[in-house]
C-alpha cells in the first residue's frame, strides 16, 4: 500500500478500504473487476440531477468542476452510464440556449471572470463569439474580401468569348453581303 498511499502505515490493503485513484488508472481496469468499485462524484448524483433539471443555466459548472462534461463522458463507461449520459445531454441542451445568447450579446472582456462556464462551454463561447463578430463585420461590409469563384470567372470568360465570336461572325457576314 505504501506506493499507493505514502501516509499509510500498513503494507497491505484492508477489505473495503477506500482509496482515491486517478481516473486514468481506473479506465485501464475492466469495469467488471470486483476489486475496484467506482464512487461517482457528487456532481453526477441524482441530487444534482434534480438541480440540473430545475434550471441548469444557473448552476456554476465552472466552480463545481472545470471539466464537467469531459469527466462525465469518461464516467459514462462505468455503472451509471445511461443515467449519467442522459443527465449530461439534458444539462448541455439547457445550457447551450444561454450560451447562444451570450455569444450574441457579451464581449470577451466581460466573460474573463465568469466562473459559471465549464471548459467546453468556454471554448464554444469563444468560437461562437468570434463567428458572431465575423458575421457582423461581413454585414457591415468591413471585410470586403468576397471574390468570385474560379468557376464563375471561367464561365464569364467563356460567355464573353462566345459573344465575341457571334459578333465577329455576324460582322463578317454583313461585310460579305455588302460585297
Protein Blocks (a to p, Z undefined) as FASTA:
>chain_A
ZZmmmmbmbfbdcehiacdddfklmmmpcfklmkbccdddfklmmklmmmmmmommlpcf
klmomklmlmmmmmmmmmmlmmmmmmmmmmmmmmmmmmmmmmmmpcfklmmmmmkbcfkl
mmmmmmmmmmmmmmmmmmnomaccbccdfklmmmmmmmmmmmmmmmmmmmmmmmmmmZZ
